Amino acid sequence: MSCLRTSRYVSTAGLLTTTRAYTSPSSSIQELNRYDNLPSNSRVFSLIQPTGRIHLGNYLGAVKSWRTLSNSNPDSEFLFGIADLHAFTSYKPAAELKDNRYQAIASLLAGGLDTTKCTLYFQSSVPEHSELNWYLTCMTSMGQLNRMTQWKSKAQQSQNSSITDEKVMESTKAGVFCYPALQAADILLYRATHVPVGDDQSQHLELCRNIAKSFNNTYNVNYFPLPKTLLTPAKKILSLKNPEKKMSKSDPVQASCVYVTDSPEDIQLKIRKATTDSIQGAWSFDPVTRPGVSNLINIISGLTNESIEETVASIQHLKDHKSLKDYVAKLIIDEFHDKRQLYDELLKNRDYLDSVCKQGRDKARELASVNIGDIKSIVGMD
Ligand code: TYM
């Protein structure tokens, strides 16, 4: 603890004279096709909610790209973790939440994240997230939060509903509504420069940049960088049964979602039942007229790292929809085979998982405590 304190004071003193200057990036959203081009000394941050087992959407939208990024950018720093405070926005019995947290960390490790290349930790184990959350919540207007679309689906409200509606207000928990300010605190606490996410998080990232700008302007500092959104290559994996919606664990139709832990037979069955179309002839990627087939093409592209164009060219030999589905199922089964076994083993070893998280927490706190010291000094709370 004393070492954390020392570095905080050193940093705070440094801040007064040498705050790192950040210029606004030319483009705040970058599509990731290759991962080896991050500027040196980038700080990359992202979290995933512990919703139990990880599905193909989370895997391609988060875990795989985190792994590729951290393996191929040795000059940068990577912090990844489990957004358990975010998961607390919807009630789960304590034992279930705890199991989910272990499952999530085991999934990240089984997914190939290497703790010598990235820090892995639980959000709730670093109290500075909650502390910064309060400062940022106080700087975020209800209007900004009301314009976010995700709280509406989480609170089971329609997309054109508003928090000013009496009924919506009564049935929406404040945590669900204020969740994007906590997300901004997660990112800004580490002064992250890049945040790899799927498409559904783009709006929250835009808000995060606005909060960072507003903080910098209000206190006349250049403290927070404006973090770039790194849109992962498989931006949005859609439900297998209804390709109008994203693949999500909360989908009541279980066949809509493939999990890393599914058996090969289950994967085969779910993919065979995936909604496609009856168009014959050449395969084409067209999310509007061929959403089901395009989703499968996107899945192949995410798994093989080929572009959509290369993927479309490479599947032309598949003669019918059944062959396409068998091809996709085999790719998923092969991708998840070792990961499933490792996941089962890891989950049995909670002591090991605890030690990984403790190590990650200590590393994350070292940075977080320095930065929260700086932030408190900027706002006059030191
Ligand atoms: P979460 O847990 O819903 O999803 C974790 C990551 O997976 C991506 N993702 C998908 N990508 C493609 N297709 C899908 N069907 C799909 N489903 C999920 C998400 O875009 C995300 O990148 N609020 C966040 C967690 C969070 C966070 C943060 C993320 C909390 N604080 C700070 C980044 C930075 C969430 O609920 O993600």
Residues whose N, C-alpha, C, O or C-beta is under 5 A from the ligand:
A	BS01	TYM	F45 S46 L47 I48 Q49 G57 N58 G61 A62 A83 H86 Q183 D186 P196 V197 G198 D199 D200 Q201 A234 K235 K236 I237 K246 M247
